[in-house]
Amino acid sequence: MPRTRLRLIALLASLVSAHAFADDTAAPPSQLADLLGSDADSGFARALSPRTFVFPEDHGPHPEFRNEWWYLTGNLDDEDGRRFGFELTIFRFALTPSLPESSSAWRTNQVYIAHLAVTDPENEGFYVAQRYSRGAVGLAGAQASPFRVWIDDWEMAGQPGTSAWRLRASDAAVGIDLELQPLKPPILNGIEGLSQKSADPENASYYYSITRMQTEGNLRIGGRDYTVSGLSWLDREWSTSALATDQVGWDWFALQLDDGSELMFYGLRSRDGTWDSASAGTFVDAAGEASHLTEGDADITVLDNWASPEGGSYPARWLLQIPRFGLELTVTPIVDDQELFTTVRYWEGAVDVEGKHDQLRIKGRGYVELTGYAEE
């Protein structure tokens, strides 16, 4: 969800901002508060009211906003039933609302950042890689037609003449080459795609998901390749404003259930430990009908915790109840240690789900993201 994703963007952007311009144009402030505060340059667009979404065009970039991300997670099995989880994320961050004219091809106001993570529960393995680059001379970029977003040879791209996506990313330790076919159309989170993050109307994003994507392809760990298949989940957001100053993090759940339904919910945590009233989510039934959830619709109880070797403690098992839809779900990480050490620390990992839906036994898989629990 937004705070850590914005934090990742902001901190990495601050690392490269001094190199993002080819002349002496002043780089933006590097302090997090300056990069993410509500006093963002008025030249950026803001998510203030519902808009009309158009697909596939909205898979592409929205450069008038300060930041956006393409966020894909999935649970896969190889031909022998061996389990894996993966995350591939690409962020775009605009350092300024516009770019003055310049003769230099290297000059840009765009920074791109990517994370790749693979979970291998059979070996208790968790692998993380990252890249970041300026959006100039083809090093990184995003386009709507044909859809493609990339950093170097890492990319997400639409497949010509189809609704499928292809993901490719490779590092020394791990790599993926996957094709994703949506099984449901995009669903709009929040109110008609406007996702409010606090009581301040300027703290909001445009937010949609594709909650079930059939996934096939290849996953590599070290020198070994696996032919894999399973389900993936796409989250897409773009905005300019940060969260409120009294919000310290969130717990985000994206769960795919074996009756064909899906659940997304994020609990925004305030400094006093309570949930902000802007916490929200979406339930999608097997037919693809989406229903907006508010903070009062969810009851989440932490059942266990995991202490990071580097300090800090994260929730590690949950009971998630949505009485409105008859959901009572226990969510368990497939590996406790799925903590990412990039420029900042956060936990995001594959989970198993079991419980009840309208009194019927149910199982599922998904991903959970946890922020604000450890020093970043």
Buried (B, 14 or more C-beta within 10 A) or exposed (E): BBBBBBBBBBBBBBEBBEEBBBEEBEBBEBEBEEBBEBEBEEEBBBBEEEEEBEEBEBBBBBBBBBBBBBBBBBBBBBEEEBBBBBBBBBBBBBBBBEBEEEEEEBBBBBBBBBBBBBBBBEEEBBBBBBBBBBBBEEBBBBBBEEBBBBBEEBBBBBBEEEBBBBBBBBBEBBBBBBBBBBEBEBBBBBEEBBBBBBEBEBBBBBBBBBBBBBBBBBBBBEEEEBEBEBBBBBBBBBBBBBBBEEBBBBBBBBBBBEEBBBBBBBBBBBEEEEBBBBBBBBBBEEEBEBBBBEBEBBEBEEEEEBEBEEEBEBBBBBBBBBEEBEBBBBBBBBBBBBBBEBBBBBBBBBBBBBBBBEEEEBEBBBBBBBBBBBEB
